[in-house]
Amino acid sequence: MKKVLSIAAVAALAVSFTACKKNYTCECTTYEDGVPMATTPNTIRDTKKKAQEQCEAQNTTVGSLKTECTLK
């Protein structure tokens, strides 16, 4: 019985340390000369930290066009 409980405890501990991948929405809004033109949602399936990094990597500025992305 102790062996079964020990194995169950180790398994539960291992599961608690794994990073959970979830679906996050990265919402990107494109502005032209400061006026919002379009908003596009993108789904990112990853850990929150990595999803945040991927979302922020989509921020761009080209001439008068600027795209700002935020994780929702």
VMD Tcl script that draws the C-alpha trace (Angstrom):
set ca {
  {0.00 0.00 0.00}
  {2.83 2.39 0.85}
  {4.44 1.67 -2.51}
  {1.24 2.55 -4.38}
  {0.85 5.79 -2.42}
  {4.49 6.68 -3.05}
  {4.11 6.16 -6.79}
  {0.90 8.19 -6.83}
  {2.57 11.01 -4.89}
  {5.54 11.10 -7.28}
  {3.20 11.12 -10.29}
  {1.13 13.96 -8.84}
  {4.27 15.95 -8.10}
  {5.60 15.43 -11.63}
  {2.34 16.62 -13.17}
  {2.31 19.75 -11.01}
  {5.71 20.83 -12.36}
  {4.85 20.56 -16.05}
  {3.98 23.75 -17.90}
  {0.41 23.84 -19.12}
  {-0.15 24.87 -22.70}
  {-3.36 26.76 -23.19}
  {-4.99 28.76 -25.95}
  {-4.36 32.48 -25.68}
  {-5.70 35.21 -27.93}
  {-3.25 37.72 -29.33}
  {-5.19 40.73 -30.55}
  {-3.38 42.89 -33.09}
  {-4.63 46.35 -34.05}
  {-3.24 48.15 -37.07}
  {-3.11 51.94 -36.97}
  {-2.51 54.38 -39.82}
  {-1.38 57.79 -38.62}
  {-2.74 56.92 -35.17}
  {-6.21 55.93 -36.43}
  {-7.21 52.29 -35.81}
  {-7.86 50.56 -39.14}
  {-8.29 46.85 -38.30}
  {-8.15 44.46 -35.37}
  {-7.19 40.84 -35.88}
  {-7.32 38.10 -33.22}
  {-4.79 35.26 -33.42}
  {-4.83 32.12 -31.29}
  {-1.54 30.98 -29.77}
  {-1.33 27.61 -28.00}
  {1.58 27.67 -25.59}
  {2.52 28.60 -22.06}
  {1.49 32.10 -21.02}
  {5.06 33.40 -21.02}
  {5.84 32.04 -24.49}
  {2.47 33.20 -25.85}
  {3.22 36.69 -24.53}
  {6.62 36.67 -26.25}
  {5.13 35.45 -29.55}
  {2.38 38.05 -29.40}
  {4.75 40.94 -28.67}
  {7.01 39.78 -31.52}
  {4.19 40.70 -33.93}
  {4.43 44.42 -33.07}
  {5.65 46.29 -36.16}
  {6.00 49.77 -37.57}
  {6.35 50.44 -41.30}
  {6.10 54.05 -42.34}
  {2.77 55.41 -41.07}
  {1.43 51.90 -40.33}
  {1.84 50.58 -36.82}
  {0.63 47.21 -35.52}
  {0.27 46.76 -31.77}
  {-0.47 43.31 -30.36}
  {-1.62 42.42 -26.85}
  {-2.31 39.08 -25.23}
  {-5.89 38.75 -24.01}
}
mol new
graphics top color blue
foreach p $ca { graphics top sphere $p radius 0.5 }
foreach p [lrange $ca 0 end-1] q [lrange $ca 1 end] { graphics top cylinder $p $q radius 0.2 }
display resetview
